[in-house]
Amino acid sequence: MDSRDDDFLRDFHRLIQRVNRMPEVETAPLTPLGERVRDHLGADPAQLPMVAEAVPPHRLVDLDLAVDAIGGTDAEVVGIRGGQHLQHEEFAGLLASPYARIQPGPVEYVTVATGPTTTRQTKSTAVHLFRFEGVPVAALQRAADPRAGRSEATLDVITATPEVAPRLLAEIRRLMNELSVVRGNVVSFARSEYGASGVGGMTFLERPTITADQVILPEGLLDRIRAHVVEIGDRADELRARGQHLKRGVLLYGPPGTGKTLTIRHLIHETPGTTVVLLQGAALGLIGEAASLARAMSPALVVLEDVDLVAADRGDFGLQPLLFEVLDALDGLDGDADVAFVLTTNRAEILEPALAARPGRVDLALEIPLPELSARQRLFQVYGSDLPFSAEALERAAERAEGVTASFVKEVIRRAVLRAVSDDRDVTDGDLATALDAMIDDTRGISRVLFGGEAAADAAGPHGVTSSIRFGTDY
C-alpha cells in the first residue's frame, strides 16, 4: 500500500466520523427555489403531494403551449440555478435539500420545429407559477434528457389543493391536442440513439402537391383507393351518425417503382388538414407511438412503408415482435377514430395473414401492377411533356418499353436529357431512343434493379427493392 492509499483511507475515515457526528435531519430545509414556491403556494411544498405527467419527447412544444395557455399573462416562469447535478434531481430534491443551494435562475430554452419551415423557442427547464381554478400551482417542466435518465419530457405539479391536480392535468392533455403543432402536418419519426423503443426525433415534411393526372395507374384503380382513404374521411360525420366505423386500412402491393409512393403522395395532397405520420425502415417499430399520435390528431393518415420488413408470415420467418406491435396499433383505435392506415409492400405473398383478419386492419388490398401500353404512353407523355420530343417518338418508346415500371420511364427521360446537356444542345428524339436502348440492354443489370421492370423482382432478392417515401422523387 503506497502513501496515496494511506491518505485516501485517512480522509475516508475522517468523513465517516463527521457523518456520524451530524444530527439526524428529519425534514430537509427548503432551498431558495423552494422558498419561492412556498411563497406562491402559501404552504410548504415539501409537505404536499406531487403529481407527474410524462410526455413523449416530440410533444414538448405542445406541452409548452398548453401550460402557457393555462397560465395566461399572470403566470410567472423561473429557471433553476445550482450546478449540473440538478439535472438528475427530482422536483422535490430541488425544493428541499440539506446540502444543495438550488436557486431561481434564467429559464433554459431549446429551439423546436413547429412545421417544415418554422420553429419555437420552447422551455426545456422551467418552473411555472400560476393559478388554476383559483388555486395556486407550481409546475416543473422539463425536456427529455436520456443522458440524465429521462427518456420523456415531464411536468411535475404541486398544488395546495391536491384534488385540483388531476383536473389540471386533464386540461393540459386537452390543450396539448387542441393546440398541437403536429395537427394537420406531415411528419416522420426516427428511432432514439439511446434505446430501441423510443422516438429519437420528429421531422416535419412539406405536404406534396401531386394531382390525380400525375398518377398513372390502371383505369379505376386510383378511384378505388381514393374512395377508401379520402372519401370515407369526407363523410366521417355521416358515417358516425349511422354507427359505422371509420378506422380503415389499405395495402398497396406490386413491384418496386410502379407508383405506390406516388399514390401515397397524392393521397396526402388530397387530404389537406389531415395529420400524416410516415414510418419506414427502423422507424416501423414506432407504430405504437404513431397510432397514439394519430388518435389524438384525428383525422389522420398513418403510412407504413415496406411493411413486410416487420409483418412477414410467422410460419415462414419465425416470431417477429414488431408484427404484434403493428397488429396492436391497428386494433387499438376506436372504430369511430378517423384514422386510415396505408401499408405498402413489394412482396404481398409473404405478409402475415392476420393483417387482414379483422375490419379496420387491412380492408382493401390492391395491386399496383406494371404499366400496360396505354399507361406507358401516358407516362412518357407526362415525363416528356416539357421537352421537345415528337409525339411519334414518345409513342414508339412506350411500345418498346414493355414490362418496365413508371420509375424506369422517368429514368429514360432523364438520361436522354443528360445526353443532350453533356453536348450543350437541346434534347432530341434520337436521345430518347438511345437512352431507351441502353436501359433495355441492361435488362438484368443494375439499371433494371434500381429502376424497375420484370427482371427487378428476380434480381432484388427475397424482399425486392424498397421504395422510400422521399418527397423529392415521384415513385
N, C-alpha and C positions, 0 to 999 in steps of 0.2 A: 504493500500500500504506500503510494507516494504522498508528498506533502499536500498536493491538491485534494486528495481523498480525505486527508485529515481535516483540512479547512472546511470542506463540504459537510462532513459529519458534525463538526463543532457548530457550524451555522445552523444546520438542521436541528440539532439538539436544543439550541437556544430558541429557535422558532417554536418548537413543541412546548417548551416551558412557558413561553409568552402566551400561547394559545390556552394552555391550562389555567393560567392566572386570570384570563379575561372573564368577566362576569357573563352569565348567560343572557342573551338578548331575546326576550320574549316577542317583542314587536320591533321590527326594524324601523328606524326613523324615516320620515319622508324625505325624499330628495327635493332640491329646488323645483324640479319639474312636478313632483308630487304635490308640493305646496301650492303651485299654480293651479293644478287640477282640483285640489281640495277647495280652494277659494271659489272656483267656478261651481263645483257641485254642492257646496255648503255641507260637506260631510267628508270624513276620512276615506279616501279611495281604497286604502289597504283593507278596510273592513267591509267593502261592498263586493258583491259577486260580479264576475266579468263574463261576458258572452262573446264568443269569437265566431266570425264568419270567414270561411275560406273561399277564395275566388280564383278561377283559372287565370294564369298569368297574362294571357292575351286579352283579358277583360278588365285589366287595371284601369284603363281610361274610362270605361263605363262606370266602374266603382267611383272614380274621382268625380265624374259628372253627377252621379246620383247623390253623393254626400254633399257636394256643393249646392245642389238644388234644395236639399232638405235644410241645410244650414242657413241658406239665404245670405243677405247682406250683413246681418248682425253677427254672423259666426266669426270666431277668432281662430286662426290657424297658426300654430307654432311648430317649430322644428325641435330637434333634440341635439344637444351637445354633451360630449362626455367621453370621447375616445372610441376606438374601433370595436371594443368589446361590446358596446351597446347593440351591435348588430345581432349578437347572439342572446341578448336578454329578452325575456318576455315583458309585456306591458307592466305587470306587477313589479318586476325587478327594476324597471325604470322609474317607478313611482316611489318605491320604498327600498332602501338598501343601507346596511350598516357601514358600507365601505365606499361605494361609488357616489360621485357628486354629479349626477345627471341633471343638466340644466336646460332650460328653454334656449333654443338657438335658431339659426336660419333653417327654413324649410328646404328639403332636398327635392329636386325635380329630375325627371327623366323625359326625354323627347320621345313621344309615342306617335306612330302613324294613326291617322284617323280616316284615311282614304288613300287613293292612289297617289295623290299629289299634296296632301295636307297632313299636318302634324299638330300635336297639342303638348304644351309643357304640363306634364302630369306629375302630381305629388307622389314621390316614391317613399318618403318617410315624413310623416306629419301627424300632429295631434290636433283634431278638430274639437273646438269647444263651442257648443251651440245648445239650443233648446228644442225639444220635440214634445208636442202636446203640452207645452208649458213647463216641461221638466228639463233641468239641465243635464247635458250629456257630454261625456268625454270619449272620443273615439280615436284610436291609433290606427292610421292607415299605413300599410307597408307593401312595397312591391315584392315579388318573389325574388329570392336570393339563394339559389341552390348551394352556393359556397358556404352559406350560413345555416344550411339545413332547412330552408324554407322553399319548397317546390311550388307553392302557390302564393298569390297575394292574399293579404289578410286584413280584416277590420276587427279590432278588439274594442268592445263597447262597455263602458261603465256608466251607470246612472244611479242617482239616489233613490229612484223608484224602480226596483228591478222588474216589475211586471210590464214596464214600458218597453224594455229592450226587445222582446220578440216582435212587437208591433213595429218598432223602428226598423228592424232587420227585414221584415216583410215588405215594408215600404221601400227600402233601399233596393231589394231584389226587383220590385215592380218598376222602379225608376231606371234601374240598370237596363232592363229590357226595352222600356219606352224610349230612353234617350240614347240607346246604344249606337256607337259609330259603325258597328258591323251591319246594322239593319239596312237592307237594300243594296248592299255592296257585294262584290265578288272577292272572295278571299281563298287563300290556300294555307295549309298547315305544314309545318316541318317538325320533325322529332327533336326533343331536347337532347343535347350532347351529354347531359348529366344523368340520363336514365332512359330505359327502354320504353316507358309508357307515357311520359309527359310530353306536352306540346312545347316545343322549343321556340316557336315564333309563328306569327301570323302575317302573311303578306297580302296587301290589297292589290288587286289587279284591275286594269281598265276593263269596263264592260265592252265586249266585242260588238262590232256592227256588221253582222253577216245577215243579209236579206235572203228571202226564200229563193230568188233567182240565182243566187250564188251556190246553192246546194244542189248538186246534180245527182239525183237518185232515181231509181225506177219509178214509173208513174204511180202516184198514190201513196208511196211509202212515207214520204215526209208528212203528208196529211195525217196518216195514222199516228205517227209519233207525236205530232203537234196536238192532236185531239186528246191524247192520253196525258201529256205533260202540261200543255198550255191551257187548253180549253176547259179541262176539269177545274183548274185553278180559277179561271174566269167565272165559273159558275159555282164557286165554293159555297156561297150563302144559300143558293137554291138547293144544293145537294145536302147541306147540313139540315136544312129545314125539313127535308124528306127522309132524314135518318140514314143517309148514305155516307160511307167512309170516303175520305179524301186522300189518305196516305196511299201511295202507289209506287210501283217500281217498273222500270223499263230496262231491258237488256238489249244492247246493240252489239251484234257479233258479225264477224266476217274477216277476210284477210286484211293485213295491215295496209293502210293507205287508201282504203275505199271510201272514206268520208265520215267515219264515226266521230272524229274530233270536230270536223266542220259542222256536223249536225248538232253537236252539243253547243258549239259556239252560237249557232243560230237560235237554239232554244233559249240560251242566256239572253241573247239580244231581244227575243220576243217576250221576255218576262221582266220588263223594267220594274224596279221597286221590289223584286224578289231577292232575298238573300241567297247567295250561291256559295257553297263550300266545295272546293276541289281537293280531292285526295288522290295521290298517285305514289307508286313506289313504296318506300318505307313508311310514308305517312298514312298508308291504308290502315295501319294498326291504330290510328287515332279516330276510327269510325265512331266510337262511343262518344267522344267529345264533339265530333262533328254533328252527330244526331242530336245531342243535347242542345247545341247552339242552334240547330235548325228548328227544334221545337220552340225555343224561346223567341226566335226571329221569324216564325211563320207569317206569311208564306215563304217557303224556302225550297231550294233545289240542292241536293247533295249528289255529287258526281264521284263515282268510284271507277277510276281508270285501270284497265288491266286487272280486273277483279280475280281472274284465275290465279294470280300470284298468291292469293290468300284463301281462295274459296274453291280449290280443286276438290274433286271427289275423294272422300276419305278412304274409300276402298282401294283406290289406286295409289294414293300419295300418303297414306297414314294420317295420324291425328294432326290437325292444324289448329292451334289455339286461336289464331286470328279469325278463322272461319266462324267460331262461336261468337266472337265479338261482332262480326258482320250480321249474323243472324239475330243476336240480341238487339242490335241497333235497329234492324228492320222491324222487329216485333215490339220494341219498347215504346213506340209513339202511339198516342191515342188515335183512333180511327178518324176523328174529326180534325186532326192536325193536317194543315195544308202543306204537306212535305212530299216532294217527288224525289225518288232515288233513280238515278240513271247510271247503269253499270255498262262498262264496255269490256270486251274480250276479243282476242284473236282466235281463241280455242274454246268455243262453247261446249264442245263434246266432253271436256274434262271437268266441267263445273259440277259442284255438289248439287244433286237433285233437290235437296231441302231448300235451296234458294227460292224455289217456286212452289213450295208445299203449302203456303198459306197466302190468302189475299193480303195485299199490302207489301209483300216481298217483291217478287217479280210477277206482275200481272200480264206483261206483254213482252215477248221476245221476238225481235225482228232481225233478219239478216240484212246486212249492208253488203251486197254482192259486188263482184267485179262488174264494171260498166259494160253494158251491151253497146252495139253500134250507135244507136240513137243517143245514148248517154255520152259516149266518147265524142260524138260530133258536137254536142253541147259543151263538153269540157274544153275541146280545142277552140271553140268559138269564144268561151268565157275567158280563157287564159291568153288567147291571141287577139282579143278584141281591140286592144290599143296599139297593135303592131301592124305593119304594112304587109301582112300575109294575104294572099288571094283566097277567095272562098274555095276555089278548086284545090289549092294546096292543103288547106285545113281538112277538106273532105277526104282527100287521099290519105292524109296522115291518120285520120280516125279509122279508115278502113284497114290500114296496115297494122294498127296498134291493137290487134285483137288479144284479149287475155291480160291486159295491163290494168293498173289501178289509176285512180284520179291523181294521186301524187306523182305517178310515172308521167302522166301527160304534162303536169306542171313543170316537171324537171326537163322534159324535152324542149318546151318553150324557153326555159331559162338557158339551156345550153345553146340553143340557136342564137339567142341574143348575145351570149358571151362570145360566140364566134365572130359576130359582126363587130362587137365593141372592141375586140382584140385587134381587128383590122381597121378600126376607126372608120366605119361605114354603117349604113342602115342595114337592118336585118332583111333577108330575102327569103323567098320560098325555098331556094337551094339550101340555105342554112337550116331550115326546118327539116328538110328531107335528110340532110347529112346527120343532124343530131339524132333523128329517129333511127337511122341506120345504125349508128354507133351504139345506141342503147339496146336495140333489138339484138345486136351481135353479142351483147353481154348478157344473154338470157339467163345463164346460171352464174354470172359473175356478181361483183359487189353492187353494181347498179341496180340489178333486179331485186337483190336482197334489201337494199336500202329504200328503193322507191316503189316496190311492189309489183306484183304480177303473179301468174300462175305458178312460176318456179319459186316464188319467195317463200311460200309456206314450207316447201321441202327443204330449202336451204337454211331456214331460220331456226331449226331445232324444235324441241318439244313445245315451246311456248310461243313460237312465231316471233315476229319483230314488234316490239312495243311502239306505240304511237303516242307521244306525250302531248298533253293539252297545254301547249305553249302558245300564247296568243300571237306570236309572230309568224306562225305557219298556218296554212289552210287545212292540211289533212294530217 
